[in-house]
Amino acid sequence: MEQRRGSVIDMARSVSASWTGMPPLFLLRSEDMSLVRMVIPVESAHDTVAYLGQLGMLQFRDLNPGKSPTQRIYANQVKRCGEMGRQLRYFKSQIESAGILIAARSTIEKDVDLDELEVKLSEYETELKEIASNSARLFRSHAELTEFQLVLLKAGRFFTSGRAEAAFAQREYDDFEGSMDSPLLLIEQEMQTDPTKGQLGYVTGLIPKLKTIQFERILFRATRGNMVFKSSVVERPVTDPATGEKVEKSVFVVFFSGERTQAKIVKICDAFGASRYPYPEEPSLQRQMRSEVAGRLSELKSTLDAGTSHRDTVLAGISYQLDFWILMVQREKAVYHIMNKFNMDVTRKCLVAEAWCPTENKTQVQEALMRATVDSNSQVGTIFQEIRTKDLPPTFFKTNKITGAFQGIVDAYGVARYKEANPAVYTIVTFPFLFAVMFGDWGHGIVLLLATLYLILNEGKLGSQKLGDIMGMAFGGRYVILLMSIFSIYTGFIYNEFFSVPFRIFGESAYVCRDPSCKDSRTAGLIKRPGYTYPFGFDPVWHGSRSELPFLNSVKMKMSILLGVVHMNLGLALSYYNASYFNEPLDIWYQFVPQILFLGSLFGYLSLLIIIKWCSGSQADLYHVMIYMFLSPTDDLGPNQLFSGQTEVQCFLLLIAVVAVPTMLLPKPLALKKRHEERTHGRSYGILNAGSDGESVDNEHDHHHGEEEFDFGETFVHQMIETIEFVLGAVSNTASYLRLWALSLAHAQLSAVFYDKVLILAWSYHNTMILIIGGFVFICATVGVLLIMETLSAFLHALRLHWVEFQGKFYGGDGYQFEPFSFATLEEDDQG
């Protein structure tokens, strides 16, 4: 049985390894899913579910949604596992508090079943609680005797001076009372009321050091000064018997006169949490009591050490099996929790289960079911069959640790509907690239790359540790940050920025000064050398020349528009991909086609003008061209004309955009209405021609009864909202991509400010201390602002561009995730 169980585990690991190693191409659509039904004999149900949990290929459906947890079949078993889980958590906390390392499980020890484990855990819990109770009682006695010993050691020296002061104070108090003009009868009455007045008494004990001054003040007021208070601070903290914590305390002695005063003092001691202990007056009794206390402390220490040793022995024995027991109880609880989702067939003594399964893994599931039948010695095997359903299957993408991070970005917006195009395939490239457009600086990119490589090279060590929220998010997205840093280095070379400093890496500049002194290079500008262009990226002199800086910003702005149009057209292409896959010709002809024509006739044309202007070197004003394309489409463009026949082309494109809007609005609702009427017409003839085939009539009626009623008004309003949203969104989304230019400009300017106003300014003072301070401030500003805040800002903006501008064109995101029942998930949660 152990060999078979091991073979199933190996098979599950191989399947899991094959899932996590798939290339990104398989992310495009969800894996094919099948709904299967299993009829499992009761005697083999537990082993069957355990085998399926090892494989991790089935997501079970709850066939008892109307039942509460206490009404389910295996509610008592789940409760038992919960109680054992509580006991194991108690053992783990005791082991951690005792400082015992949890040892690895012995491989030669025989496994126990759930019933034996339940009895064993109860015995261990009873024994440990009894040890803890006895230890607590002995510990309290030891703490009390320790305090009593301190009183015996420190209070003796108070008595000689304290008694003399108390006697002197009492005589003064009596003389003062006798000298008053009060009747003698009143004095006699007081003596009769408190006949002990005039006899000296004392109270000894310990009080927390912080309360000593207030304690003395309250005693003085309560006794009207008729007392003597002495205290001495204990050199080291003392264990408080009530709380068990180390507290700094003081030994005190209060000398007083009268039983009433004693009662007041006792109440005050109790209110302040002071511990009171007797102190004999005779020296012989003091020596005898010190000896008895010391002996008793020695005995208690030996008893406590023996109890602690016995407790540690018990906990050490538990620690060898603790991890295995925790995993075993978690698995058993998960198995019974899954079995509670099954239906019980009392007549056939079997359980009926339904689950979603990847179609290509049905063979592995059937093999596991056969092995479970053999291992459980069941006479009847599990019946496994695929059933047809109209329910929407869960979405399952095969990912690895690299693609899984990008899939998580998409799933945070919404899980893809079954067989819907997955944006994560394109997000793997577009997300880090759009981030890099805003973050482009190859110096900052290298720093970000080095930090990410540290996380990746130490992922085994860091993955087993408990990281903070921010560090945990960075570690989980380490491969996303890796690509972001690589793309940032690439765009940094294009922008020619290294901590805002340009370098002539790819050759000399294409511009020269107007005179040899180059005094006016930053004012009047430079002269471009004819026939020469900087080989790669932006020319280094663009960063410092006032005349070329607007051109640099203009290039970034136009580049943002081009990237945005390409990105949105990619989203529209995926909408066509979805419509063609789900066989929706209405969405293709009345939604995708007019949308692509509208977007292409306006913003595609704008992108074409940008490229023509770059290639031709024209000085045409594209703002003027696009505005007057709507206001005066037939007017002559004059100096803003980029190619011949541009006016006619603009009129034609404007006509296409105008026609595309009603095409998106009207045809689809009318086509849906016509299709509904045809289906209704065909249904009426089908019922009349059914004849005596009553079953077909019933099936036809049931089929159409499940269809939703068609409301043309609601459909038209919905289509109108979508049309308005797309037309307005086409403008706003295109403008939204200008954030690429804005954040790139902000990043470059912040980097330039930190470089010029901090580092260069500190260097200009020619002072070592100022240079060190300036370098420190520059590093802190670069790391805190540019590498943390700017990274987070660019990340969030790239996330918005993908969620709204890109995914909004095609992505529904209203599916649900495939979450198979797997023991591996329990182990990951336990490690986390």
Residue pairs with C-beta under 8 A, 6 or more apart in sequence:
1 375
4 371
4 374
4 375
5 375
7 371
8 51
8 54
8 55
8 368
8 371
9 54
11 55
11 364
11 367
11 368
12 54
12 55
12 56
12 824
15 55
15 57
15 361
15 364
16 56
16 824
19 398
20 398
20 399
20 400
20 401
21 400
22 398
22 399
22 400
24 403
24 425
24 428
25 425
26 397
26 398
27 397
27 398
27 399
27 403
27 407
27 422
27 424
27 425
28 421
28 422
28 425
29 419
29 420
29 421
29 422
29 581
30 393
30 395
30 396
30 397
30 416
30 418
30 419
30 420
30 422
30 815
30 818
31 358
31 359
31 360
31 396
31 397
31 398
32 358
32 359
32 360
33 356
33 357
33 358
33 359
33 393
33 394
33 396
33 418
33 818
34 356
34 357
34 358
34 359
34 362
34 386
35 354
35 355
35 356
35 357
35 386
35 387
35 388
35 389
35 391
35 393
36 58
36 354
36 355
36 356
36 357
36 362
36 365
36 384
36 385
36 386
36 387
37 352
37 353
37 354
37 383
37 384
37 385
37 386
37 387
38 48
38 352
38 353
38 354
38 355
38 369
38 382
38 383
38 384
39 345
39 348
39 350
39 351
39 352
39 382
39 383
40 48
40 342
40 350
40 351
40 352
40 353
40 382
41 349
41 350
41 351
41 378
41 379
41 380
41 381
41 382
42 349
42 350
42 351
43 376
43 378
44 372
44 373
44 376
44 378
44 382
45 339
45 342
45 351
46 335
46 339
46 376
47 372
47 375
47 376
48 368
48 369
48 372
48 373
48 376
48 382
49 335
49 338
49 339
49 821
50 331
50 335
50 372
51 368
51 369
51 371
51 372
52 58
52 365
52 368
52 369
52 372
52 821
53 331
53 334
53 335
53 338
53 821
53 822
53 823
54 368
54 823
55 364
55 365
55 368
55 822
56 820
56 821
56 822
56 823
56 824
56 825
57 357
57 358
57 361
57 364
57 365
57 820
58 355
58 356
58 357
58 365
58 820
58 821
59 355
59 356
59 357
59 394
59 818
59 819
59 820
59 821
60 338
60 341
60 342
60 353
60 354
60 355
60 821
61 341
61 354
61 355
61 356
62 341
63 341
63 342
63 343
63 352
63 353
63 354
64 72
64 340
64 341
64 342
64 343
69 75
69 78
69 340
72 78
72 340
73 339
73 340
73 342
73 344
74 336
74 339
74 340
75 340
77 332
77 336
78 333
78 336
78 337
78 340
80 114
80 118
81 114
81 329
81 332
81 333
81 336
82 333
84 117
84 118
84 121
84 329
85 326
85 329
85 330
85 333
87 121
87 122
87 124
87 125
88 121
88 322
88 325
88 326
88 329
90 125
90 128
91 121
91 124
91 125
91 128
91 315
91 318
91 322
92 102
92 322
92 326
94 128
94 315
95 102
95 315
95 318
95 319
95 322
98 311
98 312
98 315
100 312
100 315
100 316
100 319
101 319
102 319
102 322
102 323
103 316
103 319
103 320
104 320
105 320
105 321
105 323
105 324
106 320
109 320
109 321
112 120
114 328
114 332
117 325
117 328
117 329
121 325
124 314
124 318
127 314
128 311
128 314
128 315
131 307
131 310
131 311
131 314
132 311
134 307
135 304
135 307
135 308
135 311
136 244
138 300
138 303
138 304
138 307
139 239
139 244
139 304
140 241
140 244
141 300
142 239
142 297
142 300
142 301
142 304
143 238
143 239
143 240
143 241
143 244
144 241
144 275
145 293
145 296
145 297
145 300
146 238
146 239
146 297
147 205
147 206
147 238
147 241
147 249
147 275
147 277
148 277
148 293
149 290
149 293
149 294
149 297
150 206
150 234
150 238
150 251
151 204
151 205
151 206
151 251
151 277
151 279
152 279
152 286
152 289
152 290
152 293
153 290
154 232
154 234
154 251
155 204
155 251
155 253
155 279
156 286
158 230
158 232
158 253
159 202
159 253
159 281
161 230
162 202
162 228
162 230
162 253
162 255
163 200
163 255
165 228
165 255
166 200
166 227
166 228
166 255
166 256
166 257
167 200
169 225
169 226
169 228
170 198
170 200
170 226
170 257
173 226
174 198
177 187
178 187
190 197
191 197
194 258
194 259
194 260
196 258
196 259
197 257
197 258
198 257
198 258
199 257
199 258
200 255
200 256
200 257
201 255
201 256
201 257
201 258
201 259
201 261
201 262
202 253
202 254
202 255
202 256
202 279
203 253
203 254
203 256
203 262
203 265
203 266
203 269
203 276
204 251
204 252
204 253
204 254
204 276
204 277
204 278
204 279
205 251
205 252
205 269
205 274
205 275
205 276
205 277
206 234
206 238
206 249
206 250
206 251
206 252
206 274
206 275
206 277
207 215
207 231
207 249
207 250
207 252
207 269
207 272
207 273
207 274
207 275
208 247
208 248
208 249
208 250
208 273
209 233
209 247
209 248
209 249
209 250
210 248
211 272
211 273
211 274
212 231
212 250
212 252
214 272
215 252
215 268
215 272
215 274
216 229
216 231
218 268
218 272
219 227
219 229
219 254
219 265
219 268
220 227
220 229
222 264
222 265
222 268
223 256
223 261
223 264
223 265
226 256
226 257
226 258
226 261
227 254
227 255
227 256
227 261
227 265
228 254
228 255
228 256
229 252
229 253
229 254
229 255
230 252
230 253
230 254
230 255
231 250
231 251
231 252
231 253
232 250
232 251
232 252
233 248
233 249
233 250
234 248
234 249
234 250
234 251
237 246
237 247
237 248
237 249
238 246
238 247
238 248
238 249
239 245
239 246
239 247
240 246
240 247
240 249
241 275
242 273
252 274
253 279
254 265
256 262
256 265
266 276
269 276
279 286
280 286
280 289
326 830
327 826
327 827
327 830
330 826
330 830
331 823
331 826
334 821
334 823
334 826
338 821
339 351
341 353
342 351
342 352
342 353
343 351
343 352
343 353
344 351
344 352
345 351
345 352
350 380
354 387
356 393
356 394
356 818
357 365
358 396
358 818
362 386
365 384
366 384
369 381
369 382
369 384
370 381
372 382
373 380
373 381
373 382
390 706
392 417
392 418
392 815
392 816
393 418
394 418
394 815
394 816
394 817
394 818
394 819
395 415
395 416
395 417
395 418
395 420
395 815
395 816
395 817
395 818
396 817
396 818
397 407
397 416
397 422
397 424
399 407
401 479
402 479
403 424
403 428
405 476
405 477
405 478
405 479
405 480
406 424
406 427
406 428
406 431
406 480
407 422
407 424
408 476
408 477
409 424
409 427
409 431
409 480
409 799
409 802
410 416
410 422
410 423
410 424
410 427
410 802
410 807
411 817
413 803
413 807
413 811
413 813
414 811
414 812
414 813
414 814
414 815
415 813
415 814
415 815
415 816
415 817
416 422
416 423
416 811
416 812
416 813
416 815
417 812
417 813
417 814
417 815
418 815
419 581
419 582
420 578
420 811
420 812
420 815
421 574
421 577
421 578
421 581
421 810
421 811
423 574
423 802
423 806
423 807
423 811
426 570
426 574
426 806
427 802
428 483
430 567
430 570
430 802
430 806
431 480
431 483
431 484
431 798
431 799
431 802
432 480
432 483
432 484
432 486
432 487
433 487
433 491
434 563
434 567
434 740
434 798
434 801
434 802
435 484
435 487
435 488
435 794
435 795
435 798
436 445
436 484
436 487
436 488
436 490
436 491
436 492
437 491
437 559
437 560
437 563
437 740
437 744
438 739
438 740
438 743
438 744
438 747
438 794
438 797
438 798
439 445
439 484
439 488
439 491
439 743
439 744
439 747
439 790
439 791
439 794
440 488
440 491
440 492
440 494
440 495
440 497
440 744
440 747
441 488
441 492
441 495
441 497
441 498
441 499
441 500
441 747
441 748
441 751
441 786
442 488
442 489
442 490
442 492
442 493
442 497
442 498
443 492
443 497
443 498
443 499
443 501
444 488
444 492
444 499
444 751
444 782
444 786
444 787
445 485
445 486
445 487
445 488
445 489
445 492
446 485
446 489
447 787
448 481
448 484
448 485
448 488
448 787
448 791
449 482
449 485
449 486
449 489
451 481
452 478
452 481
452 482
452 485
453 482
455 462
455 474
455 475
455 478
455 481
456 478
456 479
456 482
459 475
459 478
462 475
463 475
464 831
466 832
467 475
474 481
484 791
484 795
492 498
493 505
493 536
493 537
494 536
494 537
494 538
495 537
495 538
495 744
495 748
496 502
496 503
496 505
496 537
496 538
496 539
496 540
496 542
496 543
497 543
497 748
497 751
499 751
499 755
499 782
500 543
500 748
500 751
500 752
500 754
500 755
501 755
502 538
502 540
502 541
502 542
502 543
502 544
503 540
504 540
506 534
506 535
506 536
506 537
507 534
507 535
509 534
509 539
509 540
509 541
510 528
510 529
510 532
510 533
510 534
510 539
511 526
511 527
511 528
511 529
511 539
511 541
511 545
511 548
512 526
512 527
512 529
513 520
513 521
513 526
513 527
514 520
514 521
514 524
514 525
514 526
514 527
521 541
521 544
521 545
522 544
522 545
522 546
523 546
524 547
525 545
525 546
525 547
525 548
526 541
526 545
526 547
526 548
534 540
538 552
538 555
539 548
541 548
542 548
542 549
542 551
542 552
543 549
543 552
553 741
553 745
556 740
556 741
556 744
556 745
557 738
557 741
558 610
558 614
559 740
559 741
560 737
560 738
560 739
560 740
560 741
561 603
561 606
561 607
561 610
561 734
561 737
561 738
562 607
562 610
562 611
563 737
563 740
564 733
564 734
564 736
564 737
564 738
564 740
564 801
564 805
565 599
565 603
565 604
565 606
565 607
565 734
566 607
567 737
567 801
567 805
567 806
568 599
568 603
568 730
568 733
568 734
568 805
568 806
568 809
569 596
569 599
569 600
569 604
570 806
571 805
571 806
571 807
571 808
571 809
571 810
571 811
572 592
572 595
572 596
572 599
572 809
572 810
574 809
574 810
574 811
575 587
575 591
575 592
575 595
575 809
575 810
576 588
576 592
576 596
577 810
578 584
578 587
578 810
579 585
579 587
579 588
579 591
579 592
580 588
586 668
586 671
586 672
587 668
589 667
590 663
590 664
590 667
590 668
590 671
591 664
591 668
591 722
593 663
594 659
594 660
594 661
594 663
594 664
595 660
595 664
595 726
597 656
597 657
597 660
598 656
598 657
598 660
598 661
598 664
598 726
598 727
598 730
599 730
601 653
601 654
601 656
601 657
601 660
602 653
602 657
602 730
603 730
603 734
605 649
605 650
605 653
606 622
606 626
609 620
609 622
609 625
609 642
610 622
612 618
612 642
612 643
613 620
613 622
613 642
616 642
618 642
619 639
620 637
620 639
620 640
620 641
620 642
621 640
622 640
624 640
625 637
625 640
625 642
628 635
628 637
629 650
629 653
629 654
630 654
633 647
633 650
633 651
633 654
634 647
634 651
635 647
636 647
637 646
637 647
641 647
661 723
661 727
664 719
664 722
664 723
664 726
665 719
665 720
665 723
668 719
669 712
669 715
669 716
669 719
672 710
672 712
672 715
673 710
673 712
673 715
676 710
683 700
683 704
686 700
687 697
687 700
687 701
690 696
690 697
690 700
729 808
733 804
733 805
733 808
736 800
736 801
736 804
736 805
737 801
737 805
739 797
739 801
740 801
743 790
743 793
743 794
743 797
746 790
747 786
747 790
747 794
750 785
750 786
750 790
751 782
751 786
754 778
754 781
754 782
754 785
754 786
755 778
758 774
758 777
758 778
758 781
759 774
759 775
759 778
761 774
762 770
762 771
762 773
762 774
762 775
762 777
762 778
763 771
763 774
765 771
807 813
